[in-house]
Amino acid sequence: MNAPLALITGGGTGIGRATAERLLLEGWRVIATGLDRDDDLPADIRFHRADVTDPDAILPLLAGENALQGLVHCAGILRHEREWNIADFEAVMKVNVSAGFALATKLLPRLEAAGGAVVMLASMWAIFGSAGAPAYTASKGAVAAVTRSMAVAWAPAGVRVNSVAPGWVETRMSTRARTDRDRADRINSRIPMGRWAQPSEVAAVVRFLLSSDAAYVTGTMLPVDGGYSVC
């Protein structure tokens, strides 16, 4: 019997990579896709460069696989103040929301065949507003909302859909905030746990939501933010 298979968008860096590594340790087979990858990405993570906004470019990666146990949409972009321009706003929405929705919909038959699960990457910004990143904020709110709709629609087919909402995580995307001393100090003073998350800590929650331990969990957005969102 084949080991369970997961497809992870944005699986070459950050939280996506950490999730791939965690699943490998749990005995999964992992296919990662996206436009970027770390130079030291483990060889056991089968990375394929592809545009995640084009699901038809990703489907061939699953040739010969009739069942998919896990889909994780980690791919995401942030364009800071540029997001007030409509073209940048729409680009962020397309990668962060539409790509995951389109891919999950295309892969539904494979997920249904396996009784699989989907995890979408939302964010604490699904709860807050952001003066500098309106598209990123809107996209993550939309991720949480579309997750609920997919969960309701696909539960009769045996497919669970959840999202995680990371807070401040030490990734490339957060470099700008982490290297701005004043901003980092303000952030740190608000996090009840007193530190930023490691990508592996978010990955552990994603693994839980994909596993049979979460067999009765669907439609939720689970914060992984050290308490930031409850302050």
N, C-alpha and C positions, 0 to 999 in steps of 0.2 A: 504494500500500500504506500502510495506517495506521501511524502510529508506535506503538510498544508502549505499553500502558496499565498503570498501577499504581493500586491503591487503597490508601490509607494511613489507618488509624485513628489518631486523635490527631495528624493531619497539620497542624493549625493552629498548633501551638506546639512549641518545644523540638526534640527529636531528630526527631520526625515532620515538622515543618516543614523542618528542615535536609535531611532525606532527600528530601522533595518538591522542594526547590530543586535538589539535586544531580541528581536524575533529570531535571528539566526541562533542565538544562544538557546532559544526555546525549541529549536528543531524545525523551524519554518524554512521554506525556500523563499527567497526574496528577489523580486525584480524591482529595480529602481529606475526612475526616468526623470528627465528634466533637462535644463540647459547648462547646469553647473554641477561640478563634482569636486570634492577634495582630492588632492594629489595622492593622498595616502588611503583612499577608500579601499576597504578590504576586498580582495578579489572574489570572495564568496558572495558579495552583493553584486548581482548581475545588473550593471548599470548600462543603460542605453540612452544616448542623447536624443531627445525629442521635444518638440513644442507641445506642452501639456494642453494648450488651447485647441489642439487638433486631435480629437480622440481617434480619428481614423489613422493617424500616424502611430498611435500607441497600441491599437488592437493587434497588429502583427506580432508584437512582443509576446503575446499569449497564444501563439499558434500551437496547436496540439493540446492545449489545456482547455478542457470542457468545464472545469470547476475552479472557482476562485474563492478561497476562504476569507481573504481580507483585502480591502481597498482602503488606503490611507491617502488623503489629499493634503499633503504638506506644502506643495508648491505655493509660493506667494511672493508678491513684490510690494515694495513701499517706495513712494516717490516724494515723500515729505511735502514741502510747500508747493511743488509743481502740481499736486493733485487738485488745486483750484482751477487748473486748465482742463477743459472738458475732455480733451484727447487723453491726457494722463489719467483722469478720473476713470474713463471707460476702460483704459488698458489695465488698471489695477482691478477693476471689477471683473474683467474677463478672466484674468489669471486666478484671482483669489476665490471667486464664486462660480462663475459660469463653467470654467474648465472642469472643476470637480463634479458639478451637477451633470454635465454632459457625459463625462466619462463613466460615472456611476450608472447613469441611465443606460448607456451602451453595454455595460458589463452586467446588468441586472440578471440576464439569463444564467450567466456563469455563477454569480453570487447565489442565486436561487438554487442552482443545482447542488451547491455545497452547504446550504444553510449558512451562508457567510455573513460578514459584518462590514460596515463602512464606518470609518472615522474621518471626520472633516476637522480641519484646524480652524477654529474660531480664534478668539483673543479676548483679553480683558477689555479691549476697545469695543467689543460688542456691547459693553455696558456703559462705557464713558464716551464723551465726545472728545475730539482732538482738533485743536485750532490749526495744527500744521499738517494733518493727514486725514482730510475728510473722506477720501475714497477708501483708504485702508479701514477706517472706522466703519463706514457704510458696508464695506465688503464683509467684514467680520460679523456685523449684525445680520447681514443677509445669509451668511453661512449658518448661523444659529437657527434662523427661520426656515431655511430650506431643509436643514437637517430634520426639523420637526415634521415637515410635510412629507419627506421621503420615508421617515420612520412610520408615519401613519399609513401611507400608501403601500409600503412594502412588508409590513408586519404579517399580513396574511400569507405572504410568500415565504415567510421564514427568514427574512433578511432584516437584521437590526442596523439602525443608523444612529450614530451619536456624534457629538463634537466635544473637543477639549478646548478650553480657553486659557492658554498660557498667559502668565504675567510677564515680569521682566526676566528674560532668559539670556544667558551668555552665548550669543550667536553672532554671526557676521552682521545680521540685520540690526542688532542693538548696539553696534560699535559706536555710532554717533552719540547715543545717550550715555554710554559708559565712559566715553573719553571726554565728555563735557563735565568738569568737576562740579560746578554748581548744580547742574541738573542731576547728576548722579547722587549728590548729597541729599537733594530733595527727595529723590526716589527712595533712597536707602532709609531715610527717616520715616517713611510711610509704610514700609513693608514690615508687618508684625514679626515675621520670622527673621528679619534683619539681614537678609542676603538675597542675591539673585539665584534663580534656578539654574541647574545644569541641564542641558538637553536630555540627558539620560533620565532625569526625573520626570520629564514630560512623557518620554518614550515609555516609561513603566506604566503610566496611566493609559496610554494608547493600547499597550499590550493587554491590559486588563479588559478594556472595552471590546477588544477583538476576541477575547477568550471565552470559554464556557463559564468562567466565573461571573461573567456579566450576562448570562443567558436570559435574564428577565429585565435587562436594562436597554431601553431604546427611546430615542427622541430627546435625550438629555444633553445639556451643555455643562460639562464638568470643569469648573475653574481649577487651574493648577498655578496659583499665583502667590502662595505664601501668606494669604490673607489680605492682599492688597485691595481687592475689590469690596471688602466688607468694612473698610475704614471710612 
